[in-house]
């Protein structure tokens, strides 16, 4: 009887660990997809190309925010 309880507990732990691994993989993949968004890159390139844009401090802040994880 004792071995059956140990087996059930180990099985439950295995299922929980499996869920955690799948959950982390999904979150990691979504973050990669968001970081690889070419439209965001094009928007910033066009924004910086505007003639009336001449604020170096704002440019530095935006470039810093692009590298901050969990921003989107």
The first five atom37 places (N, CA, C, CB, O) and aatype in JSON, in Angstrom:
{
  "aatype": [20, 20, 20, 20, 20, 20, 20, 20, 20, 20, 20, 20, 20, 20, 20, 20, 20, 20, 20, 20, 20, 20, 20, 20, 20, 20, 20, 20, 20, 20, 20, 20, 20, 20, 20, 20, 20, 20, 20, 20, 20, 20, 20, 20, 20, 20, 20, 20, 20, 20, 20, 20, 20, 20, 20, 20, 20, 20, 20, 20, 20, 20, 20, 20, 20, 20, 20, 20, 20, 20, 20, 20],
  "atom_mask": [
    [1, 1, 1, 1, 1],
    [1, 1, 1, 1, 1],
    [1, 1, 1, 1, 1],
    [1, 1, 1, 1, 1],
    [1, 1, 1, 1, 1],
    [1, 1, 1, 1, 1],
    [1, 1, 1, 1, 1],
    [1, 1, 1, 1, 1],
    [1, 1, 1, 1, 1],
    [1, 1, 1, 1, 1],
    [1, 1, 1, 1, 1],
    [1, 1, 1, 1, 1],
    [1, 1, 1, 1, 1],
    [1, 1, 1, 1, 1],
    [1, 1, 1, 1, 1],
    [1, 1, 1, 1, 1],
    [1, 1, 1, 1, 1],
    [1, 1, 1, 1, 1],
    [1, 1, 1, 1, 1],
    [1, 1, 1, 1, 1],
    [1, 1, 1, 1, 1],
    [1, 1, 1, 1, 1],
    [1, 1, 1, 1, 1],
    [1, 1, 1, 1, 1],
    [1, 1, 1, 1, 1],
    [1, 1, 1, 1, 1],
    [1, 1, 1, 1, 1],
    [1, 1, 1, 1, 1],
    [1, 1, 1, 1, 1],
    [1, 1, 1, 1, 1],
    [1, 1, 1, 1, 1],
    [1, 1, 1, 1, 1],
    [1, 1, 1, 1, 1],
    [1, 1, 1, 1, 1],
    [1, 1, 1, 1, 1],
    [1, 1, 1, 1, 1],
    [1, 1, 1, 1, 1],
    [1, 1, 1, 1, 1],
    [1, 1, 1, 1, 1],
    [1, 1, 1, 1, 1],
    [1, 1, 1, 1, 1],
    [1, 1, 1, 1, 1],
    [1, 1, 1, 1, 1],
    [1, 1, 1, 1, 1],
    [1, 1, 1, 1, 1],
    [1, 1, 1, 1, 1],
    [1, 1, 1, 1, 1],
    [1, 1, 1, 1, 1],
    [1, 1, 1, 1, 1],
    [1, 1, 1, 1, 1],
    [1, 1, 1, 1, 1],
    [1, 1, 1, 1, 1],
    [1, 1, 1, 1, 1],
    [1, 1, 1, 1, 1],
    [1, 1, 1, 1, 1],
    [1, 1, 1, 1, 1],
    [1, 1, 1, 1, 1],
    [1, 1, 1, 1, 1],
    [1, 1, 1, 1, 1],
    [1, 1, 1, 1, 1],
    [1, 1, 1, 1, 1],
    [1, 1, 1, 1, 1],
    [1, 1, 1, 1, 1],
    [1, 1, 1, 1, 1],
    [1, 1, 1, 1, 1],
    [1, 1, 1, 1, 1],
    [1, 1, 1, 1, 1],
    [1, 1, 1, 1, 1],
    [1, 1, 1, 1, 1],
    [1, 1, 1, 1, 1],
    [1, 1, 1, 1, 1],
    [1, 1, 1, 1, 1]
  ],
  "atom_positions": [
    [[0.82, -1.2, 0.0], [0.0, 0.0, 0.0], [0.86, 1.26, 0.0], [-0.93, 0.0, 1.2], [0.52, 2.25, -0.65]],
    [[1.97, 1.23, 0.73], [2.85, 2.39, 0.8], [3.47, 2.74, -0.55], [3.95, 2.15, 1.81], [3.63, 3.91, -0.87]],
    [[3.81, 1.71, -1.34], [4.41, 1.96, -2.64], [3.39, 2.55, -3.61], [4.99, 0.67, -3.21], [3.75, 3.32, -4.5]],
    [[2.14, 2.19, -3.44], [1.1, 2.75, -4.31], [0.92, 4.24, -4.05], [-0.23, 2.01, -4.09], [0.73, 5.02, -4.98]],
    [[0.98, 4.63, -2.8], [0.85, 6.05, -2.45], [2.03, 6.83, -3.02], [0.78, 6.24, -0.91], [1.86, 7.92, -3.58]],
    [[3.23, 6.26, -2.89], [4.43, 6.92, -3.44], [4.29, 7.03, -4.95], [5.72, 6.12, -3.06], [4.65, 8.07, -5.52]],
    [[3.79, 6.01, -5.6], [3.61, 6.04, -7.05], [2.61, 7.1, -7.48], [3.16, 4.69, -7.56], [2.83, 7.81, -8.46]],
    [[1.51, 7.21, -6.76], [0.5, 8.22, -7.08], [1.06, 9.63, -6.87], [-0.76, 8.02, -6.21], [0.84, 10.51, -7.7]],
    [[1.77, 9.83, -5.78], [2.36, 11.16, -5.51], [3.38, 11.51, -6.59], [3.04, 11.18, -4.11], [3.39, 12.64, -7.08]],
    [[4.22, 10.57, -6.97], [5.2, 10.85, -8.04], [4.51, 11.11, -9.38], [6.19, 9.67, -8.18], [4.97, 11.95, -10.16]],
    [[3.43, 10.41, -9.64], [2.67, 10.65, -10.87], [2.07, 12.04, -10.89], [1.57, 9.62, -11.02], [2.12, 12.72, -11.92]],
    [[1.51, 12.46, -9.77], [0.93, 13.81, -9.69], [2.02, 14.87, -9.86], [0.2, 14.01, -8.33], [1.82, 15.85, -10.58]],
    [[3.15, 14.67, -9.23], [4.27, 15.61, -9.38], [4.75, 15.67, -10.83], [5.43, 15.23, -8.46], [5.08, 16.74, -11.33]],
    [[4.78, 14.54, -11.49], [5.19, 14.5, -12.9], [4.22, 15.29, -13.77], [5.28, 13.04, -13.4], [4.65, 16.02, -14.66]],
    [[2.94, 15.16, -13.52], [1.94, 15.91, -14.29], [2.09, 17.4, -14.03], [0.51, 15.44, -13.93], [2.02, 18.19, -14.97]],
    [[2.3, 17.79, -12.78], [2.46, 19.21, -12.45], [3.7, 19.79, -13.13], [2.56, 19.4, -10.92], [3.64, 20.88, -13.7]],
    [[4.81, 19.07, -13.07], [6.04, 19.54, -13.72], [5.82, 19.64, -15.23], [7.23, 18.58, -13.41], [6.32, 20.57, -15.86]],
    [[5.1, 18.7, -15.81], [4.8, 18.75, -17.24], [4.01, 19.99, -17.61], [4.03, 17.52, -17.67], [4.31, 20.64, -18.62]],
    [[3.0, 20.32, -16.81], [2.23, 21.54, -17.06], [3.1, 22.78, -16.97], [1.07, 21.64, -16.08], [2.97, 23.69, -17.79]],
    [[3.97, 22.82, -16.0], [4.85, 23.99, -15.83], [5.78, 24.14, -17.04], [5.68, 23.86, -14.54], [5.98, 25.25, -17.53]],
    [[6.34, 23.04, -17.51], [7.25, 23.09, -18.66], [6.5, 23.57, -19.9], [7.88, 21.7, -18.92], [7.02, 24.42, -20.63]],
    [[5.32, 23.06, -20.15], [4.54, 23.49, -21.31], [4.15, 24.95, -21.19], [3.28, 22.61, -21.47], [4.23, 25.7, -22.16]],
    [[3.73, 25.37, -20.01], [3.33, 26.76, -19.79], [4.49, 27.72, -20.05], [2.8, 26.94, -18.37], [4.32, 28.74, -20.71]],
    [[5.66, 27.39, -19.53], [6.84, 28.25, -19.74], [7.25, 28.29, -21.21], [8.02, 27.77, -18.88], [7.67, 29.33, -21.7]],
    [[7.12, 27.17, -21.92], [7.47, 27.12, -23.34], [6.52, 28.01, -24.16], [7.42, 25.67, -23.87], [6.95, 28.7, -25.08]],
    [[5.24, 27.98, -23.82], [4.27, 28.82, -24.54], [4.56, 30.29, -24.3], [2.83, 28.48, -24.1], [4.53, 31.09, -25.24]],
    [[4.83, 30.66, -23.06], [5.14, 32.07, -22.75], [6.41, 32.51, -23.47], [5.29, 32.27, -21.23], [6.46, 33.61, -24.01]],
    [[7.43, 31.66, -23.47], [8.68, 32.01, -24.14], [8.46, 32.19, -25.64], [9.74, 30.93, -23.88], [9.03, 33.1, -26.24]],
    [[7.65, 31.33, -26.23], [7.42, 31.42, -27.67], [6.66, 32.7, -28.01], [6.64, 30.19, -28.18], [6.97, 33.35, -29.01]],
    [[5.67, 33.07, -27.2], [4.92, 34.3, -27.47], [5.81, 35.53, -27.33], [3.73, 34.41, -26.52], [5.66, 36.49, -28.09]],
    [[6.72, 35.51, -26.37], [7.65, 36.64, -26.23], [8.55, 36.73, -27.45], [8.49, 36.5, -24.95], [8.85, 37.83, -27.91]],
    [[9.0, 35.61, -27.97], [9.84, 35.62, -29.16], [9.07, 36.15, -30.35], [10.38, 34.22, -29.47], [9.6, 36.94, -31.14]],
    [[7.81, 35.74, -30.5], [6.99, 36.22, -31.61], [6.78, 37.72, -31.53], [5.64, 35.5, -31.62], [6.82, 38.41, -32.55]],
    [[6.56, 38.23, -30.33], [6.36, 39.67, -30.16], [7.65, 40.44, -30.45], [5.87, 39.97, -28.75], [7.6, 41.54, -30.98]],
    [[8.79, 39.86, -30.09], [10.07, 40.55, -30.32], [10.45, 40.55, -31.78], [11.17, 39.89, -29.5], [11.21, 41.41, -32.22]],
    [[9.95, 39.6, -32.54], [10.29, 39.49, -33.96], [9.31, 40.22, -34.86], [10.37, 38.04, -34.37], [9.28, 39.96, -36.07]],
    [[8.5, 41.12, -34.31], [7.48, 41.83, -35.08], [8.14, 42.84, -36.01], [6.48, 42.53, -34.13], [8.66, 43.85, -35.54]],
    [[8.13, 42.59, -37.33], [8.79, 43.53, -38.26], [8.04, 44.85, -38.39], [8.92, 42.89, -39.63], [8.65, 45.86, -38.73]],
    [[6.73, 44.86, -38.13], [5.98, 46.1, -38.24], [6.44, 47.12, -37.19], [4.49, 45.83, -38.09], [6.47, 48.31, -37.47]],
    [[6.78, 46.66, -36.02], [7.27, 47.57, -34.99], [8.59, 48.19, -35.41], [7.43, 46.83, -33.64], [8.82, 49.38, -35.2]],
    [[9.46, 47.39, -36.0], [10.75, 47.91, -36.48], [10.53, 48.94, -37.58], [11.64, 46.75, -37.01], [11.18, 49.98, -37.59]],
    [[9.61, 48.66, -38.52], [9.34, 49.59, -39.61], [8.76, 50.89, -39.08], [8.39, 48.96, -40.62], [9.11, 51.97, -39.56]],
    [[7.86, 50.79, -38.11], [7.26, 51.99, -37.56], [8.31, 52.9, -36.94], [6.2, 51.63, -36.52], [8.3, 54.11, -37.17]],
    [[9.21, 52.32, -36.14], [10.24, 53.14, -35.51], [11.19, 53.72, -36.54], [11.02, 52.31, -34.48], [11.62, 54.87, -36.41]],
    [[11.53, 52.96, -37.56], [12.42, 53.47, -38.6], [11.77, 54.66, -39.32], [12.77, 52.35, -39.62], [12.44, 55.66, -39.59]],
    [[10.48, 54.55, -39.63], [9.79, 55.66, -40.28], [9.66, 56.86, -39.35], [8.4, 55.22, -40.75], [9.79, 58.01, -39.77]],
    [[9.41, 56.58, -38.08], [9.26, 57.66, -37.11], [10.56, 58.45, -36.96], [8.83, 57.1, -35.74], [10.55, 59.68, -36.92]],
    [[11.67, 57.73, -36.89], [12.96, 58.4, -36.75], [13.38, 59.1, -38.03], [14.02, 57.41, -36.32], [14.22, 60.0, -38.0]],
    [[12.82, 58.69, -39.15], [13.2, 59.29, -40.43], [12.48, 60.62, -40.68], [12.9, 58.32, -41.55], [12.84, 61.33, -41.62]],
    [[11.49, 60.95, -39.89], [10.77, 62.2, -40.09], [11.71, 63.38, -39.89], [9.57, 62.3, -39.14], [12.56, 63.38, -39.0]],
    [[11.56, 64.39, -40.74], [12.45, 65.55, -40.67], [12.24, 66.35, -39.39], [12.24, 66.45, -41.88], [13.2, 66.89, -38.85]],
    [[11.0, 66.44, -38.91], [10.75, 67.26, -37.74], [11.18, 66.59, -36.43], [9.29, 67.6, -37.67], [11.15, 67.22, -35.37]],
    [[11.58, 65.32, -36.5], [12.04, 64.63, -35.29], [13.5, 64.96, -35.07], [11.83, 63.1, -35.4], [14.36, 64.62, -35.88]],
    [[13.79, 65.64, -33.95], [15.17, 66.02, -33.68], [15.39, 66.05, -32.17], [15.51, 67.41, -34.31], [16.0, 66.99, -31.65]],
    [[14.91, 65.05, -31.46], [15.05, 65.01, -30.01], [15.89, 63.78, -29.64], [13.65, 64.97, -29.31], [15.38, 62.66, -29.59]],
    [[17.16, 63.99, -29.38], [18.08, 62.88, -29.11], [17.73, 62.16, -27.81], [19.52, 63.39, -29.05], [17.88, 60.95, -27.71]],
    [[17.26, 62.91, -26.81], [16.91, 62.29, -25.53], [15.73, 61.33, -25.69], [16.58, 63.36, -24.48], [15.74, 60.23, -25.15]],
    [[14.71, 61.75, -26.42], [13.55, 60.88, -26.66], [13.97, 59.64, -27.45], [12.44, 61.65, -27.41], [13.5, 58.54, -27.17]],
    [[14.84, 59.82, -28.42], [15.33, 58.69, -29.2], [16.03, 57.68, -28.29], [16.28, 59.17, -30.32], [15.81, 56.47, -28.42]],
    [[16.86, 58.15, -27.39], [17.57, 57.25, -26.47], [16.59, 56.53, -25.56], [18.59, 58.04, -25.63], [16.76, 55.34, -25.29]],
    [[15.57, 57.22, -25.07], [14.58, 56.59, -24.2], [13.8, 55.51, -24.96], [13.61, 57.64, -23.63], [13.55, 54.43, -24.42]],
    [[13.41, 55.8, -26.19], [12.68, 54.8, -26.99], [13.56, 53.6, -27.29], [12.18, 55.42, -28.3], [13.09, 52.46, -27.23]],
    [[14.82, 53.83, -27.62], [15.72, 52.72, -27.89], [15.92, 51.87, -26.63], [17.07, 53.24, -28.4], [16.04, 50.65, -26.72]],
    [[15.96, 52.52, -25.46], [16.08, 51.77, -24.21], [14.83, 50.91, -23.98], [16.29, 52.74, -23.02], [14.94, 49.76, -23.58]],
    [[13.66, 51.48, -24.23], [12.41, 50.74, -24.01], [12.28, 49.56, -24.96], [11.21, 51.66, -24.17], [11.64, 48.56, -24.61]],
    [[12.86, 49.64, -26.13], [12.8, 48.51, -27.05], [13.51, 47.3, -26.5], [13.38, 48.89, -28.39], [13.18, 46.17, -26.86]],
    [[14.5, 47.51, -25.64], [15.25, 46.4, -25.09], [14.71, 45.89, -23.76], [16.67, 46.8, -24.92], [15.25, 44.93, -23.2]],
    [[13.66, 46.53, -23.23], [13.1, 46.13, -21.94], [12.14, 44.96, -22.14], [12.38, 47.33, -21.25], [11.17, 45.09, -22.89]],
    [[12.4, 43.81, -21.48], [11.46, 42.7, -21.62], [10.16, 42.97, -20.87], [12.09, 41.4, -21.11], [10.13, 43.81, -19.97]],
    [[9.12, 42.29, -21.21], [7.79, 42.38, -20.59], [7.15, 43.76, -20.76], [7.9, 42.06, -19.11], [6.32, 44.16, -19.95]],
    [[7.53, 44.48, -21.78], [6.97, 45.8, -21.98], [5.69, 45.73, -22.8], [7.98, 46.72, -22.67], [4.8, 46.56, -22.63]],
    [[5.59, 44.75, -23.67], [4.42, 44.66, -24.55], [3.28, 44.0, -23.87], [4.75, 43.93, -25.81], [2.21, 43.84, -24.47]]
  ]
}
